[in-house]
């Protein structure tokens, strides 16, 4: 499947550390590709990604939603 240039993306930033998270939240952060504070990731805006973001929204900043 070829990637469309008009694919919706979302940019997220980890604003708090992972030290006080439970293991399920750490797994979500790992799935999102976030390891360090202030790290940013650009991800496709899919239902699975939005679900992971919802579990750890208190640790994240949504930088851009294109």
C-alpha positions as CSV (number, residue, x, y, z in Angstrom):
1,X,0.0,0.0,0.0
2,X,1.5,3.3,-1.1
3,X,1.5,6.1,1.4
4,X,-0.7,9.0,0.4
5,X,0.9,12.5,0.7
6,X,-2.3,13.7,2.3
7,X,-2.2,11.3,5.2
8,X,-3.3,13.0,8.4
9,X,-0.6,13.3,11.1
10,X,-0.4,14.3,14.7
11,X,2.6,15.7,16.5
12,X,2.9,14.9,20.2
13,X,5.5,15.9,22.9
14,X,6.1,14.1,26.2
15,X,5.8,16.8,28.8
16,X,6.2,14.6,32.0
17,X,8.5,11.7,32.7
18,X,7.6,8.1,32.7
19,X,8.8,7.4,36.2
20,X,5.4,7.7,37.9
21,X,3.5,5.7,35.3
22,X,2.0,2.3,35.7
23,X,3.2,-0.5,33.3
24,X,0.3,-0.1,31.0
25,X,1.0,3.6,30.5
26,X,4.7,2.9,29.9
27,X,3.7,0.4,27.3
28,X,1.6,3.0,25.5
29,X,4.4,5.5,25.6
30,X,6.8,2.9,24.2
31,X,4.2,2.2,21.4
32,X,4.1,5.9,20.6
33,X,7.9,6.0,20.4
34,X,8.4,8.4,23.4
35,X,11.2,7.7,25.7
36,X,12.5,11.0,27.1
37,X,10.9,14.3,28.3
38,X,10.4,16.9,25.6
39,X,10.8,14.3,22.8
40,X,8.4,14.9,19.9
41,X,7.0,12.3,17.5
42,X,5.0,12.7,14.3
43,X,2.5,9.9,14.0
44,X,-0.4,9.0,11.6
45,X,-3.7,10.0,13.0
46,X,-5.4,6.6,13.3
47,X,-7.8,5.2,15.8
48,X,-5.2,3.0,17.4
49,X,-2.8,5.9,17.9
50,X,-5.6,8.1,19.3
51,X,-6.5,5.4,21.8
52,X,-2.9,5.2,23.0
53,X,-2.8,9.0,23.3
54,X,-6.0,9.0,25.3
55,X,-4.5,6.6,27.9
56,X,-1.5,8.9,28.6
57,X,-3.0,12.4,27.6
58,X,-2.0,13.7,31.1
59,X,1.7,13.2,30.1
60,X,1.5,14.6,26.6
61,X,1.2,17.9,24.7
62,X,-0.5,17.9,21.3
63,X,1.8,20.1,19.3
64,X,0.1,19.9,15.9
65,X,-2.9,18.1,14.4
66,X,-2.8,18.2,10.6
